[in-house]
Amino acid sequence: MHVLLVEDDEPVAQSLRRGLTRYGFEVDWVATGAAALAHPEPYDVVLLDLGLPDTDGLDVCKALRGRGDVPIIVISARSDETDRVVGLELGADDYVTKPFGVREVIARIRAVMRRVQPRTPAAGSTVDRYGPRLTVDRKAARVRLDGEEVALTPKEYDLLSFLTEEPGALMSREQIMEAVWDANWFGPTKTLDVHVAALRRKFAGAVAIEAVRGVGFRLEIVEDAGPS
């Protein structure tokens, strides 16, 4: 999916761009309203900041909507209800207030795309299987071990879902905190160790979460272990 990101704050833009790219999105980033309106490439969705240096983002939103029906999600530090209402009335499909997490933005993108491009029921299962014992149903946010649903906290589920998206890949602490907790997370990451320990206990023998000192974690699928 091709995303046009219109954001003048470089740290926010780079963080969001990295997070979206990890989830398979193609991201074009521009920093001004003029660049957004002049952007020549086709795109599937627009992430639009309102606080742009050259023009009000609401004017950009109105201009983009006048060109067609591409979904527009406003991302802004403006939390005032008036700005939300005006943005939606001018054609925005959704509104996310800063600070936000990458996963929240992705959820909003997917929700908007479901509304504008309703999917017909697909043949076969929507459940992802990892080895002989573990399944993750991302649509229903449910995880099963040996066919039995495992009770997880929301963050435990988010962490497992993130790590299983690319088994075997080494994920840095920063990548994990950004994706699972918040794009603007600052401070100690001890909470990550606590959640990793919980997943190790609950899924022992089905997956192994390896700690790489000074870097982060790697999830490996146990292919040949039977139920314990």
C-alpha positions as CSV (number, residue, x, y, z in Angstrom):
1,M,0.0,0.0,0.0
2,H,1.3,3.4,-1.0
3,V,1.1,6.2,1.6
4,L,1.7,9.9,1.1
5,L,3.0,11.3,4.4
6,V,2.7,15.1,4.8
7,E,4.6,16.1,7.9
8,D,7.0,18.9,8.6
9,D,8.5,17.5,11.9
10,E,11.4,15.4,10.7
11,P,11.8,13.2,13.8
12,V,8.1,12.4,13.8
13,A,8.1,11.8,10.0
14,Q,11.1,9.5,10.1
15,S,9.8,7.5,13.0
16,L,6.4,7.0,11.3
17,R,8.0,6.2,8.0
18,R,10.2,3.5,9.5
19,G,7.3,2.0,11.4
20,L,5.1,1.9,8.3
21,T,7.8,0.5,6.1
22,R,8.4,-2.4,8.6
23,Y,4.7,-3.3,8.1
24,G,5.0,-3.4,4.3
25,F,3.8,0.1,3.5
26,E,5.5,2.2,0.8
27,V,5.9,5.7,2.1
28,D,6.5,9.0,0.2
29,W,7.3,11.8,2.6
30,V,6.8,15.5,1.9
31,A,7.2,18.4,4.4
32,T,4.9,21.1,2.9
33,G,1.4,21.6,1.6
34,A,2.7,22.7,-1.7
35,A,4.8,19.5,-2.1
36,A,1.8,17.4,-1.2
37,L,-0.4,19.1,-3.8
38,A,2.4,18.8,-6.4
39,H,3.2,15.2,-5.7
40,P,3.0,13.3,-9.0
41,E,2.8,9.7,-7.9
42,P,-0.4,7.7,-7.2
43,Y,-1.1,6.8,-3.6
44,D,-3.7,4.8,-1.7
45,V,-4.0,7.0,1.5
46,V,-2.7,10.4,2.8
47,L,-1.5,11.0,6.3
48,L,-1.8,14.8,6.7
49,D,-0.4,17.0,9.4
50,L,-2.3,20.2,9.9
51,G,0.6,22.3,11.2
52,L,2.5,22.8,8.0
53,P,5.0,25.6,7.5
54,D,3.6,27.0,4.2
55,T,-0.2,26.6,4.5
56,D,-2.9,25.3,6.8
57,G,-3.3,21.6,6.6
58,L,-7.0,22.0,6.5
59,D,-6.7,23.9,3.1
60,V,-4.5,21.0,1.8
61,C,-7.2,18.5,3.0
62,K,-9.9,20.5,1.1
63,A,-7.8,20.7,-2.0
64,L,-6.9,17.0,-2.0
65,R,-10.5,16.0,-1.4
66,G,-11.5,18.1,-4.4
67,R,-9.3,16.0,-6.6
68,G,-10.8,12.6,-5.7
69,D,-11.7,10.1,-3.1
70,V,-8.3,9.0,-1.8
71,P,-8.6,8.4,2.0
72,I,-7.2,11.2,4.1
73,I,-6.2,10.7,7.7
74,V,-5.3,13.8,9.6
75,I,-2.4,13.5,12.1
76,S,-2.1,16.6,14.3
77,A,-1.2,18.0,17.7
78,R,-4.4,20.0,17.5
79,S,-6.8,18.2,19.8
80,D,-9.5,20.9,19.8
81,E,-12.9,19.5,18.9
82,T,-13.4,22.3,16.4
83,D,-10.4,21.3,14.4
84,R,-11.6,17.7,14.3
85,V,-15.0,18.6,13.1
86,V,-13.7,21.0,10.5
87,G,-11.2,18.4,9.2
88,L,-13.9,15.8,8.9
89,E,-16.3,18.2,7.2
90,L,-13.6,19.1,4.7
91,G,-13.3,15.5,3.7
92,A,-10.9,13.8,6.1
93,D,-11.8,10.2,6.7
94,D,-10.2,10.0,10.2
95,Y,-8.3,12.1,12.7
96,V,-5.4,11.0,14.9
97,T,-4.1,13.3,17.7
98,K,-0.4,13.4,18.5
99,P,1.3,11.7,20.3
100,F,0.3,8.4,18.7
101,G,1.8,5.0,18.2
102,V,2.7,3.5,14.9
103,R,0.3,0.6,15.4
104,E,-2.6,3.0,16.1
105,V,-1.9,4.7,12.8
106,I,-1.7,1.4,11.0
107,A,-5.0,0.3,12.6
108,R,-6.6,3.6,11.4
109,I,-5.3,3.1,7.9
110,R,-6.6,-0.4,7.7
111,A,-10.0,0.6,9.1
112,V,-10.3,3.4,6.6
113,M,-9.3,1.1,3.7
114,R,-11.9,-1.4,4.8
115,R,-14.6,1.2,4.6
116,V,-13.6,2.5,1.2
117,Q,-12.6,-0.9,-0.2
118,P,-14.9,-3.5,1.4
119,R,-13.4,-6.9,1.1
120,T,-15.4,-9.9,0.0
121,P,-15.0,-12.9,2.2
122,A,-11.8,-14.7,1.2
123,A,-11.6,-18.4,0.7
124,G,-9.7,-20.3,3.4
125,S,-8.5,-19.3,6.8
126,T,-7.4,-15.9,7.9
127,V,-5.4,-17.5,10.8
128,D,-1.6,-17.4,10.6
129,R,0.1,-20.6,11.8
130,Y,3.6,-20.6,13.3
131,G,5.0,-24.1,13.6
132,P,2.8,-27.0,14.7
133,R,1.4,-25.5,17.9
134,L,0.9,-21.7,17.6
135,T,-1.8,-19.8,15.7
136,V,-2.4,-16.0,15.6
137,D,-5.7,-14.7,14.3
138,R,-4.9,-11.0,13.8
139,K,-8.4,-10.2,12.6
140,A,-9.9,-11.4,15.8
141,A,-6.8,-10.6,18.0
142,R,-6.8,-14.2,19.3
143,V,-3.9,-16.6,19.9
144,R,-4.1,-20.3,20.4
145,L,-1.6,-22.9,21.6
146,D,-2.4,-26.5,20.7
147,G,-5.9,-25.3,19.7
148,E,-6.6,-23.7,23.1
149,E,-7.0,-19.9,23.3
150,V,-4.3,-18.3,25.5
151,A,-5.3,-15.3,27.7
152,L,-3.0,-12.3,26.9
153,T,-2.9,-8.8,28.0
154,P,-3.3,-6.2,25.2
155,K,0.4,-5.5,25.2
156,E,1.4,-9.1,25.3
157,Y,-0.8,-9.7,22.3
158,D,0.7,-6.7,20.5
159,L,4.2,-7.8,21.3
160,L,3.7,-11.4,20.1
161,S,1.9,-10.2,17.0
162,F,4.7,-7.9,16.1
163,L,7.5,-10.4,16.7
164,T,5.7,-13.1,14.7
165,E,5.3,-10.9,11.7
166,E,8.9,-11.6,10.8
167,P,10.1,-14.7,12.6
168,G,13.9,-15.0,12.8
169,A,14.4,-11.2,12.4
170,L,16.4,-9.4,15.0
171,M,14.3,-6.5,16.3
172,S,16.0,-3.7,18.3
173,R,14.5,-2.5,21.6
174,E,13.8,0.8,19.9
175,Q,11.9,-0.8,17.1
176,I,9.8,-2.9,19.4
177,M,9.1,0.0,21.8
178,E,8.1,2.2,18.9
179,A,5.8,-0.4,17.3
180,V,4.2,-1.9,20.4
181,W,4.2,1.0,22.8
182,D,4.5,4.4,21.2
183,A,6.4,6.1,18.4
184,N,7.4,8.8,20.9
185,W,8.4,6.5,23.7
186,F,11.2,7.8,25.9
187,G,12.7,6.3,29.0
188,P,13.6,2.9,30.3
189,T,12.5,-0.2,28.4
190,K,12.2,-2.6,31.4
191,T,8.5,-3.1,30.6
192,L,9.7,-4.8,27.4
193,D,11.7,-7.4,29.4
194,V,8.7,-8.1,31.6
195,H,6.4,-8.7,28.7
196,V,9.0,-10.9,26.9
197,A,9.3,-13.0,30.1
198,A,5.5,-13.4,30.2
199,L,5.4,-14.6,26.6
200,R,8.3,-17.1,27.2
201,R,6.3,-18.6,30.0
202,K,3.0,-18.8,28.1
203,F,4.5,-20.2,24.9
204,A,7.4,-22.3,26.1
205,G,8.1,-25.0,23.6
206,A,6.2,-23.3,20.7
207,V,8.4,-20.3,20.2
208,A,11.7,-19.1,21.6
209,I,12.4,-15.5,22.2
210,E,16.2,-14.9,22.1
211,A,17.7,-11.9,23.8
212,V,20.6,-10.4,21.9
213,R,22.6,-8.4,24.4
214,G,22.8,-4.7,23.6
215,V,20.4,-5.0,20.6
216,G,17.0,-6.5,21.2
217,F,15.1,-9.7,20.6
218,R,14.6,-12.4,18.0
219,L,11.6,-14.8,17.9
220,E,12.2,-18.3,16.5
221,I,9.6,-20.9,15.8
222,V,10.0,-24.3,17.4
223,E,9.1,-26.6,14.5
224,D,9.4,-30.1,16.0
225,A,8.3,-29.8,19.6
226,G,5.1,-31.5,20.7
227,P,2.8,-30.2,23.5
228,S,4.5,-30.1,26.9
